């Protein structure tokens, strides 16, 4: 058993034993002194702790100390009634605190009871009740704030988990404090009742057992009863005060002493007014002029000292700022800080700042949060934090998008205008400033607010500037999400499903594949826009085929086939005939015949002339699909798909290449052409 557990157990057990076994007056003195010292320890800890959760065990402490104090009360009562000699501590409190006067002792005792019961305890009980209710009511809002910070990347999963645990601990603590304050209230009532019993019972025992006259018996036992009441109520008062301090504590930044001094004596104007008022009261009223004038001068002098400190602090701050700026210019450049590269950056000119400034009604930051949520739902991948910053080197209405510090796209908007795009069936044109939609490079025009309603009536698709930027950013992220998926991200994805699929993960990682190999497979899927949200199916497939091959390209094809329902749902609408292009078997044979294996993987050695003919044929067939208003989809055999995609990806960015094994059985296809040479 741990030493601390043993001490706590003996403390609680002794409180129960003292209720039964009579106690020697010397031992009682020792325990009463211990009770007073423990009350002081609790009071000062409550005063100087910076967070209430640092004393999360306070409700239990309150229960233990209350039980211990009541047991000592009972033991002292036994000694008072049995012998009339309860020991030095009780006698001293009765004679010294009351000044040897029975009336003064009674008055002081009842004042202590009233202060504790009617003031401190009643206020603490009400504050604890309200705090517990407000803490519980605020829990959903705090949980939502944590989720928002987690989604924006402002905090990590570990920090989010820590914050949630802290919220739960606060709720449990204040809920317990709401009930624990009843212990203090009951303790005060019990102390009053025990004192009355001591007084009446002691007087009777003194007259009947000790043969004392009624007046002497009442005088003797009244002083002892008051001493016993005081020696228990003073520690009780300190713990009650500690309870009030804890439930009213609001600051987490400073000790209570510093906080009180700073908030009460930090405004010179207030001290000047108090000092002047005290001097006026001393002069115009019969109050002691010297005393009130002295206090007034002290307050005015204190206010002047504080004002002088503020002036010195202000000057020192200005000098320090100037010195820091000068040192920043003089010191060698901190090269390490320049090595950090943000995964995604959105830089914009000063004309676009209002869109990102929430104080000016901008909602671009909220849209960025939605982008990260949308990509997570669509592709099953967590987008890294997106850095937004203004750049005075850009044109006022220009913005650029960077991936890993390199610009990959740009656009330009007109702040007070809307972009109108013709979906193809608008007959009447509207006047505006010609432009191109930045995401898909479609022709569009800029129109004013006054033209918006008419453009929508005519059938134009009208988009506001924040939506243009958000759409453009979303498309860029989709196109580069495979580059942004790091090994650490893959490890986080593995950890996310490990608890529910322990057997699968233990079999796959790292026995069959390491994190880097899994990363390559997931990057291959994301490169072609395939969602990796169904990680369990992907990992199950990798676990099936990894024993026979560790080629990431081959494993990717197997993973795609296991996701055929998702692929079919993405590219082939249900209950609708889909027009596609097929691949000539001869072309497939030529491609497979040119595949060469190396240590770095497979590569093609196709004749450049044949390659050119294939590309030209693909372009012709894609043109047919575009004329029909269809997506460019080419169907190949499973073994050829990845090589054909690799052959064409540099020429046709949006070309969709699907194998027969990736198409669900209920999909209806119509071939409108064939790629041949």
Phi, psi and omega in degrees: 000140179292151182298316181296321177297321180295317180297314180296319179297316178295323179298313181290321180294321180298324179298325179284320181296321182296337177288340186252312188270133175297151187237144175289147183296328179292315178297322179298319178300317180299315183288325177294321176296321176298319180298317179295317181294320177298320179298320177294318178301314181296317181299311184287330174294319178295326182289319190256357175290140184275335178228143181296330181290346174293342174239049183295339180273009186301318178302321178291319177301318180300317180294314182297312183292325178296315179297318180297317182293320180293322179296322177293324177299316180295319180296319179292326177297319178301314181293320180297314183285327185277317187238338185076008180230086184276002178113174186292318187295311182296315181298316181296316179298320181292320184274316187284311182296321180274358179068023181074005182251125184296317183295315180297318179299315179297317181298314180298319181297312182291330175295316177301317179299314182295317180299315182291312188285315187270334186253288188294308185293319181296318178293317179298319180298317181291317179297317179298320180296312181293318180298317179299318181293315181293323178297318178293319180294329183277351184302312180300319179296319179294322178296319178295322178296321178295316179298321179295316178296323180293320181292327180277353180085008181291333177226161179268173178299320180296318179294321178297317179296320179295319179294319179297319178297322180294321178297317179295321178295319178298316179299315180295321183295308183290331173296319178293321180296328179300321178277327184293333179297339178292332177299316182295318179298315179294325180296319180296318179295316180298320179299319179295316181295316180297322179296318179296319178297316178301317183296310182290310183295321180295319179298315180297315180296322179296323181284318188274317186269320185262352178069027181276149173298155185302316182294316180294319179298315180297317181298314184294309185284336176293318178295318178295320179295319178295318178299318178295320179295318181293319184291339176264326184283331179294312173298322178298321178295320180295319179290324175297320177295320177298321177299314179298322179296316182296313185285343178259000182288128182238338185267142177244005189256342186211161173293156184299319180299311178299319183295314181295315180297321181292320185279332182272326188234049180237359181245104182303322182302318180295319179293323176299316182293319179295315180299316179297318181297319180296319179295316180298316179299321180290333184271314190268356179238167179287004179297162181299109185297316182298316182295310184290325178294322179297315178298319180299316179295323179299315180295317180296317179297319178297319178298321179293321178297316180295319179298320178296321178297320178299317180296318179295318180297319180296315179297317179297323179295317179296316179296318180297320179296318179295318179295321179296318179296318180294318179294325179297323180286321185281327189288155178299146183296135178279096186290331184299320181295338180278350182279345181289129180241124178283137180301315182226131177229140172239109179253142183216156178286170186294339179290341182262354182306319180303333180290333181260353182265111182294333179293338178257015177086009180286141181239020182296323179296319178295323179293326177296319177299318180295326178298314181297322177292318181297315180295321179298318179288323185281316186247354178072024184232137179277121179283133177299166180301134182264120182271125176251129177208150177273153183222110184289347179283345179275161172297153185307321185257014183262149172220152178228152179242128181244141172243118183054042174084356182248132180293130180242343180198163178208168179199173180216138181231165171250121192301313185263022182237169175239149178264125179249129181238137180275115181288355176118347183240012179280126183271316182266123181275155178243147183280147179181187180268117183297143178200186175232138176293126191289334184285314185241005177057040177270146178295141181206175178223149174270130179234163181273173179300322181293335181271352188299310184298318181293320179297319178294325178295322181286346178110003179291150170271114186253129184231140178274162184304315179300323179292325178297312181295317182296318179295317180298315180297320179299315181294322179294318179295317177303318183287341184236012184297330180293330178287331185276347181281106182265171176298323178296321177297317179297318178299321178296321178295320178296315180298329184294327182253359186295321184296320182276341183226058184299319182296314181300312183293319180295330178284323187274313187244127356259017186299313184263314181225145173269175184299322180297321179290321176295321178302317181297320179296314181294323177296320178299319179294313181294328180301328180257015174078019179271129182291139176253021182295326177276067184296329182297314179296319179297313182292325176299317179294317179298320179295330179288319190255345180299329177297337182261334180208144175247012178290117184296326179294316179294317178297327177297318180296319177297319179296320178299319181293327177288343180256025188297329178295317179293320179295316179297319179295330182283318189253339186236101180299142179288151179058033181210134178286129182253127178276130181222173175240140179256173182247130180301130178307327179294319178297321178298318179295319179298319180294313181294328178289340181264001181283127177239142180260142176217176179296332180273356181122184182276150176213162183261141175239042184289143178302130181305323180296318179293320178301315180299319180295319179297316181296318179296319179294320177299317181298320179296315183289324177297321179300323178298314180296321180294324177296330177276357181075028183250160175289143179286100182238129177240132181257131180228173173286155186302321186288339184263339191308309186292327180287322178292321177297318179295326181290325188258349189294334179282343183258325184230100186294321186262010181289132180257121179245120184232141176268164181297329181285353180259008183249129180293155187291336182270008180277134178257124182241150176228117180279125180249006180177172181218135176280119183217172178232000000 
